[in-house]
Amino acid sequence: MEEPPYDLIILGATGFTGKYVVREALKFLNSSFPLKSFALAGRNLTKLTETLKWAAHPHSPPPIPLLIADIADPQSIRRLCTQTNLILNCVGPFRYYGEPVVAACVETGCDYLDICGEPEFMEKMEANYHERAVQSGALVVSACGFDSVPAELGFIFNSRQWVGQSAPNRIEAYMSLESKRRVVWNFGTFESAVLGVANADQLLKLRRSRPRRPRPKIPGPPPPKGPTIEHKKDIGLWAVRLPSADSSVVRRTLSTLAENPQGLPGVNESADEIEQRKTFWSSVKPAHFGVKLGSKSLIGILRIITVGMLIGLLARTSLGRWLLLTFPLVFSLGWFRRKGPSEDGVNSASFKMWFVGHGFSSSNSEGNAEPDMEIVTRVMGPEIGYLTTAIILVQCALIVLSKREALPQGGTLTPGIVFGSTDLQQRLQQNGISFDVISKNA
């Protein structure tokens, strides 16, 4: 069969995040194998042209093909899939616009990555398309952005520090967003959060309808729930638990590992790649996992809680959703607006995720009620929604294009399972996202 004309196609290139993905992809165009060609796809040719010009600035736009496609026209999406090996989907909210793209990729055997952070969409795609994706050879991987690669790789990185007889019981992530100036986030993120709360019952119903997956064996008792607001003095943060996609994605990864302790085999792995995969996954130790949103001040945490309560109270009714989505700047207390952030605001922002692991120094101490060992690691990088997400998505794409034979044949899988044993962490470190061990205390 002839190779399709494009290595990858960026769908939704004109969106807030899409244009940053285009800019990031241009850095690797023709620089080395595998990204020799790619195309941009969207509904409006004028906006695609403007996006390419913006992404290429201050240089002249390269001759990147611009393709017209519309989620509402399934044939146009299917046509995209026949023109490439890989679709990068940046069109959200995914609960509204994601499934036609997944369906087309699964049907044609085209690989698919997206930047989704919506648990209901991801788990619905897994329920409806996993077996068909395995059969067609389509690799469908959601959450290949800030949701949820830093959480997945950060969890794995902390877990692998527990060497020998030591083992973690729980690993908690504390996420801190920092900026030199006030950052206003894109409306699409706020909309996804509102719709997630509005459809929480649907997610619960979906989970109850599916067969229960095996859970990994974790030493020690389940961790205590803990206080609503926590002051974590050693990392200088106040924190509150965050219902996020990260927790559900990590749990899905751990369930897959419980079923496949050596990871999933690649399409055509070499002997060295098989050994590397087995060695890597044997060093990953499961643990309970949760995410907390942190702030350097108690006032910041109270602001987070207030926004969360407003969304929780109003998102359950149609009138409440209308108010939230019509006046996002008001109900998010100034954090979200339809126009999105300025470029200066994006460039001034950064994130830190602290992973605090509590566990046991030896297998003989697992029966203790209280863990006797702590390991703290950290992942940090640039602004999360546009810069970090674009870096991660493009690096995941480059791995798919260059190492496809070493990756699973197909299926709807988590980024941790697909990319955990690859060199993704090293690639991210080379592109401004660091992984560090902060302390080990027994």
C-alpha positions as CSV (number, residue, x, y, z in Angstrom):
1,M,0.0,0.0,0.0
2,E,1.1,3.5,-0.7
3,E,2.1,5.7,2.2
4,P,-0.4,8.5,2.9
5,P,0.9,12.0,1.9
6,Y,1.2,13.4,5.4
7,D,2.9,12.0,8.5
8,L,0.3,13.7,10.7
9,I,-2.7,16.1,10.4
10,I,-3.5,18.6,13.2
11,L,-7.3,18.8,13.4
12,G,-8.7,22.0,15.1
13,A,-5.5,23.9,14.3
14,T,-7.3,27.3,14.6
15,G,-8.3,26.8,18.2
16,F,-6.6,28.4,21.2
17,T,-4.5,25.3,21.9
18,G,-4.3,24.1,18.3
19,K,-2.3,27.1,17.1
20,Y,0.3,26.4,19.8
21,V,0.5,22.8,18.7
22,V,1.1,24.0,15.1
23,R,3.9,26.3,16.3
24,E,5.5,23.5,18.3
25,A,5.2,21.0,15.3
26,L,7.0,23.5,13.0
27,K,10.1,23.2,15.1
28,F,10.5,19.6,14.0
29,L,9.4,19.8,10.4
30,N,12.1,18.4,8.1
31,S,14.6,18.7,11.0
32,S,14.9,14.9,11.2
33,F,12.9,11.8,10.6
34,P,10.1,11.1,11.3
35,L,8.3,14.5,10.8
36,K,8.8,15.2,7.1
37,S,5.4,16.5,6.3
38,F,2.1,17.5,8.0
39,A,-1.1,19.3,7.2
40,L,-3.5,21.5,9.1
41,A,-7.3,20.8,9.1
42,G,-10.3,22.9,10.1
43,R,-13.5,24.4,8.9
44,N,-12.3,27.8,7.7
45,L,-9.5,28.3,5.2
46,T,-8.9,31.9,6.1
47,K,-8.4,31.0,9.8
48,L,-6.1,28.2,8.9
49,T,-4.0,30.6,6.8
50,E,-3.9,33.1,9.7
51,T,-2.9,30.3,12.2
52,L,0.0,29.2,10.0
53,K,1.2,32.7,9.7
54,W,1.0,33.3,13.4
55,A,2.7,30.0,14.2
56,A,5.6,30.6,11.7
57,H,6.2,34.2,12.9
58,P,8.7,35.9,12.6
59,H,9.5,33.7,9.6
60,S,7.5,33.3,6.4
61,P,4.9,30.5,6.6
62,P,6.2,27.2,5.1
63,P,4.1,25.5,2.4
64,I,2.0,23.5,4.8
65,P,-1.2,22.0,3.1
66,L,-4.5,23.4,4.5
67,L,-7.4,21.0,4.5
68,I,-11.1,21.7,5.0
69,A,-12.8,19.3,7.3
70,D,-15.9,19.5,9.6
71,I,-16.8,17.3,12.5
72,A,-20.4,17.6,11.3
73,D,-19.4,15.9,8.0
74,P,-18.1,12.4,8.9
75,Q,-16.9,11.8,5.3
76,S,-14.6,14.8,5.5
77,I,-13.1,13.4,8.7
78,R,-12.8,9.9,7.2
79,R,-11.0,11.5,4.2
80,L,-8.5,13.1,6.5
81,C,-7.7,9.6,8.0
82,T,-6.9,8.2,4.6
83,Q,-4.4,11.0,4.0
84,T,-2.2,10.4,7.1
85,N,-0.8,8.0,9.6
86,L,-1.8,10.0,12.6
87,I,-4.5,12.5,13.6
88,L,-3.8,15.1,16.4
89,N,-7.2,16.2,17.6
90,C,-7.4,19.6,19.3
91,V,-11.2,20.1,18.9
92,G,-13.1,20.3,22.1
93,P,-15.2,19.9,24.2
94,F,-14.6,16.3,23.2
95,R,-18.0,15.1,24.6
96,Y,-19.5,17.1,21.7
97,Y,-16.9,16.8,18.9
98,G,-14.5,14.0,19.7
99,E,-16.4,10.7,18.9
100,P,-16.7,11.3,15.1
101,V,-12.9,11.6,14.9
102,V,-12.3,8.5,17.0
103,A,-14.8,6.5,15.0
104,A,-13.2,7.5,11.7
105,C,-9.7,6.7,12.9
106,V,-10.8,3.3,14.2
107,E,-12.6,2.5,11.0
108,T,-9.6,3.4,8.8
109,G,-6.8,2.1,11.2
110,C,-5.4,5.6,11.6
111,D,-3.6,6.4,14.9
112,Y,-5.2,9.1,17.1
113,L,-3.9,11.4,19.8
114,D,-5.8,14.2,21.6
115,I,-5.5,16.7,24.4
116,C,-8.8,15.7,26.2
117,G,-9.2,16.1,29.9
118,E,-12.8,14.7,30.1
119,P,-13.1,11.4,31.9
120,E,-16.5,10.6,30.6
121,F,-15.4,10.9,27.0
122,M,-12.3,8.9,27.5
123,E,-14.0,6.0,29.3
124,K,-16.9,6.0,26.8
125,M,-14.4,5.7,23.9
126,E,-12.7,2.9,25.7
127,A,-16.0,1.1,26.2
128,N,-17.3,1.6,22.7
129,Y,-14.1,1.4,20.5
130,H,-11.4,-0.5,22.2
131,E,-12.0,-3.9,20.7
132,R,-12.6,-2.4,17.2
133,A,-9.4,-0.4,17.5
134,V,-7.4,-3.5,18.4
135,Q,-8.8,-5.2,15.3
136,S,-8.1,-2.3,12.9
137,G,-4.7,-1.5,14.4
138,A,-5.7,2.1,15.4
139,L,-3.9,3.4,18.4
140,V,-6.3,5.7,20.2
141,V,-4.7,7.7,23.1
142,S,-6.5,10.6,24.8
143,A,-5.1,12.9,27.5
144,C,-1.8,13.6,25.6
145,G,-1.4,17.1,27.0
146,F,-1.2,18.6,30.5
147,D,-4.1,16.3,31.1
148,S,-2.7,13.8,31.9
149,V,0.9,13.1,30.9
150,P,2.7,15.1,33.8
151,A,0.5,13.2,36.3
152,E,1.1,9.8,34.6
153,L,4.9,10.2,34.1
154,G,5.2,12.0,37.5
155,F,3.4,9.1,39.3
156,I,5.6,6.6,37.5
157,F,8.8,8.6,38.2
158,N,8.0,8.7,41.9
159,S,7.0,5.1,42.0
160,R,10.3,4.0,40.5
161,Q,12.2,5.7,43.3
162,W,10.9,3.0,45.7
163,V,13.7,0.5,45.1
164,G,14.4,-2.8,46.7
165,Q,12.0,-3.8,49.5
166,S,10.5,-0.3,49.8
167,A,7.1,0.3,48.4
168,P,4.6,3.2,48.2
169,N,1.2,3.1,49.7
170,R,0.0,6.5,48.3
171,I,1.3,9.1,46.0
172,E,-0.4,12.5,46.1
173,A,0.2,15.2,43.5
174,Y,0.1,18.9,44.5
175,M,-0.3,21.1,41.5
176,S,0.7,24.7,41.7
177,L,0.1,27.3,38.8
178,E,2.4,30.3,38.9
179,S,2.7,33.5,36.9
180,K,4.4,36.8,36.9
181,R,1.2,38.4,35.8
182,R,-2.5,37.7,35.9
183,V,-3.4,34.9,33.5
184,V,-6.9,34.5,32.1
185,W,-7.6,31.0,30.8
186,N,-9.5,29.9,27.7
187,F,-13.3,29.5,27.9
188,G,-13.1,25.9,26.5
189,T,-11.5,24.6,29.6
190,F,-14.2,26.2,31.8
191,E,-16.9,24.8,29.5
192,S,-15.4,21.3,29.8
193,A,-15.4,21.6,33.6
194,V,-19.0,22.8,33.7
195,L,-20.2,20.0,31.4
196,G,-18.2,17.5,33.4
197,V,-20.1,18.4,36.6
198,A,-23.4,18.5,34.7
199,N,-22.9,15.0,33.4
200,A,-21.3,13.4,36.5
201,D,-24.3,11.0,36.8
202,Q,-23.7,9.8,33.3
203,L,-20.1,9.0,34.1
204,L,-21.1,7.1,37.2
205,K,-23.7,5.2,35.2
206,L,-21.1,4.3,32.5
207,R,-18.7,3.0,35.2
208,R,-21.3,0.9,36.8
209,S,-22.4,-0.7,33.5
210,R,-18.9,-1.9,32.7
211,P,-17.2,-5.1,34.0
212,R,-15.1,-4.4,37.1
213,R,-11.4,-4.3,36.2
214,P,-8.7,-5.9,38.4
215,R,-7.1,-3.6,40.9
216,P,-3.4,-3.6,41.7
217,K,-2.2,-5.0,45.0
218,I,-1.1,-2.0,47.1
219,P,0.7,-2.6,50.4
220,G,-0.8,-1.3,53.6
221,P,-4.3,0.0,54.4
222,P,-6.2,2.5,52.3
223,P,-5.1,6.0,53.0
224,P,-7.2,8.3,55.2
225,K,-9.4,10.8,53.5
226,G,-7.6,13.7,55.2
227,P,-8.7,17.3,55.7
228,T,-10.6,19.3,53.1
229,I,-7.9,22.1,53.2
230,E,-4.3,21.0,53.8
231,H,-1.3,23.1,54.6
232,K,1.7,21.4,53.2
233,K,4.5,23.3,54.8
234,D,7.4,21.4,53.3
235,I,6.5,22.5,49.8
236,G,5.0,25.8,50.8
237,L,1.4,25.2,49.6
238,W,-2.1,25.3,50.9
239,A,-4.1,22.6,49.0
240,V,-7.5,21.3,48.3
241,R,-8.4,18.0,46.6
242,L,-9.3,18.3,42.9
243,P,-11.7,16.0,41.1
244,S,-9.6,15.7,37.9
245,A,-9.0,13.6,34.9
246,D,-5.5,12.8,36.1
247,S,-6.7,10.5,38.9
248,S,-9.0,8.5,36.6
249,V,-6.4,8.1,33.9
250,V,-3.7,6.9,36.4
251,R,-6.2,4.4,37.8
252,R,-6.9,3.1,34.3
253,T,-3.2,2.7,33.7
254,L,-2.8,0.8,37.0
255,S,-5.7,-1.5,36.1
256,T,-4.1,-2.3,32.7
257,L,-0.8,-3.1,34.5
258,A,-2.7,-5.4,37.0
259,E,-3.9,-7.3,33.9
260,N,-0.5,-7.0,32.1
261,P,2.3,-6.6,34.6
262,Q,5.0,-6.4,31.9
263,G,3.1,-3.8,29.9
264,L,1.5,-4.3,26.5
265,P,3.6,-5.8,23.7
266,G,4.5,-3.8,20.6
267,V,3.5,-4.6,17.0
268,N,7.0,-5.9,16.2
269,E,9.4,-5.3,19.0
270,S,13.0,-6.2,18.9
271,A,14.5,-8.4,21.6
272,D,16.1,-5.3,23.2
273,E,12.8,-3.5,23.2
274,I,11.0,-6.4,24.8
275,E,13.6,-6.6,27.5
276,Q,13.5,-2.8,28.1
277,R,9.7,-2.8,28.4
278,K,9.7,-5.7,30.9
279,T,12.5,-4.2,33.0
280,F,10.8,-0.8,33.0
281,W,7.4,-2.0,34.1
282,S,8.8,-4.4,36.7
283,S,10.2,-1.3,38.4
284,V,6.9,0.5,38.6
285,K,5.1,0.0,42.0
286,P,1.4,0.7,42.3
287,A,0.0,3.1,44.9
288,H,-3.2,5.0,45.7
289,F,-3.2,8.3,43.8
290,G,-4.9,11.6,44.1
291,V,-4.5,15.2,42.9
292,K,-4.7,18.4,44.9
293,L,-4.7,22.0,43.6
294,G,-2.3,24.1,45.6
295,S,-1.8,27.8,46.3
296,K,0.8,29.7,48.2
297,S,-1.9,31.5,50.2
298,L,-5.1,30.4,52.0
299,I,-7.0,33.1,50.2
300,G,-6.1,31.5,46.9
301,I,-7.5,28.2,48.1
302,L,-10.7,29.8,49.3
303,R,-11.0,31.3,45.8
304,I,-10.6,27.9,44.2
305,I,-13.2,26.4,46.6
306,T,-15.6,29.3,45.8
307,V,-15.4,28.7,42.0
308,G,-15.8,25.0,42.6
309,M,-18.9,25.5,44.7
310,L,-20.4,27.9,42.1
311,I,-19.9,25.3,39.3
312,G,-21.2,22.5,41.5
313,L,-24.4,24.3,42.4
314,L,-25.2,25.8,39.0
315,A,-24.1,23.2,36.5
316,R,-26.8,20.8,37.5
317,T,-29.6,22.9,36.0
318,S,-30.1,24.3,32.5
319,L,-30.5,27.8,33.8
320,G,-27.4,27.5,36.0
321,R,-25.3,26.2,33.0
322,W,-26.6,29.1,30.9
323,L,-25.4,31.5,33.6
324,L,-22.0,29.9,33.9
325,L,-21.3,29.6,30.2
326,T,-22.7,33.1,29.4
327,F,-20.7,34.9,32.1
328,P,-17.6,32.8,32.6
329,L,-15.5,35.7,33.8
330,V,-18.0,36.5,36.6
331,F,-18.5,32.9,37.8
332,S,-14.9,31.9,37.6
333,L,-13.9,35.0,39.6
334,G,-11.9,36.3,36.7
335,W,-10.0,33.2,35.8
336,F,-11.7,32.3,32.4
337,R,-13.0,34.3,29.5
338,R,-14.1,33.7,25.9
339,K,-11.2,35.6,24.4
340,G,-8.6,33.4,26.1
341,P,-5.2,34.5,27.4
342,S,-2.8,37.0,25.9
343,E,0.5,35.6,24.5
344,D,2.4,37.5,27.1
345,G,0.2,36.0,29.8
346,V,0.9,32.5,28.5
347,N,4.7,33.1,28.3
348,S,4.8,34.4,31.9
349,A,3.1,31.3,33.4
350,S,4.5,28.0,34.6
351,F,3.5,25.0,36.7
352,K,4.9,22.8,39.4
353,M,3.6,19.4,40.4
354,W,4.9,17.9,43.6
355,F,4.5,14.2,44.0
356,V,4.6,13.2,47.7
357,G,4.9,9.4,48.2
358,H,4.2,7.8,51.5
359,G,5.0,4.1,52.0
360,F,7.1,1.5,53.7
361,S,10.8,1.1,53.9
362,S,10.6,-2.7,53.7
363,S,8.1,-5.4,53.1
364,N,8.2,-6.4,56.8
365,S,6.7,-3.0,57.7
366,E,3.7,-3.1,55.4
367,G,1.4,-4.2,58.2
368,N,2.0,-1.0,60.1
369,A,-0.9,1.5,60.1
370,E,1.4,4.4,59.5
371,P,3.9,4.5,56.6
372,D,7.5,5.0,57.7
373,M,9.0,6.4,54.5
374,E,8.4,9.5,52.3
375,I,9.8,10.3,48.8
376,V,9.1,13.7,47.2
377,T,9.6,14.3,43.5
378,R,8.6,17.2,41.3
379,V,7.6,17.9,37.7
380,M,7.8,21.5,36.4
381,G,7.5,23.3,33.2
382,P,6.0,26.2,31.3
383,E,2.3,27.3,31.1
384,I,0.0,24.3,31.1
385,G,-2.8,24.8,28.7
386,Y,-0.9,25.9,25.6
387,L,2.9,25.5,26.0
388,T,3.2,22.3,28.0
389,T,0.3,20.7,26.3
390,A,1.7,21.5,22.8
391,I,5.2,20.2,23.8
392,I,3.7,16.9,25.1
393,L,1.3,16.3,22.2
394,V,4.1,16.8,19.6
395,Q,6.6,14.6,21.4
396,C,4.0,11.9,21.8
397,A,3.3,12.2,18.0
398,L,7.0,12.0,17.2
399,I,7.3,8.8,19.2
400,V,4.3,7.3,17.4
401,L,5.8,8.1,14.1
402,S,9.3,6.9,14.8
403,K,8.7,4.0,17.1
404,R,5.3,2.6,16.0
405,E,6.6,-1.0,15.8
406,A,7.5,-0.9,19.5
407,L,4.0,0.4,20.6
408,P,0.8,-1.6,21.1
409,Q,-0.9,-2.7,17.9
410,G,-4.1,-0.8,18.7
411,G,-6.8,-0.1,21.2
412,T,-8.0,2.9,23.3
413,L,-5.3,3.2,25.8
414,T,-3.9,5.7,28.4
415,P,-0.7,7.7,27.7
416,G,1.0,6.0,30.6
417,I,0.6,2.5,29.1
418,V,1.6,3.6,25.6
419,F,4.4,6.0,26.4
420,G,5.6,5.1,29.9
421,S,8.4,2.8,28.9
422,T,9.5,4.9,25.9
423,D,11.8,7.8,26.0
424,L,9.0,10.4,26.4
425,Q,10.3,11.6,29.8
426,Q,13.7,12.2,28.3
427,R,12.2,14.1,25.4
428,L,10.1,16.3,27.7
429,Q,13.2,17.1,29.7
430,Q,15.0,18.2,26.5
431,N,12.1,20.5,25.8
432,G,11.7,22.4,29.1
433,I,9.7,20.0,31.3
434,S,11.9,18.7,34.2
435,F,11.6,15.7,36.5
436,D,13.5,15.9,39.8
437,V,13.9,14.0,43.1
438,I,13.5,16.4,45.9
439,S,13.9,14.3,49.0
440,K,13.9,10.7,50.4
441,N,13.2,10.3,54.1
442,A,12.9,7.0,56.0
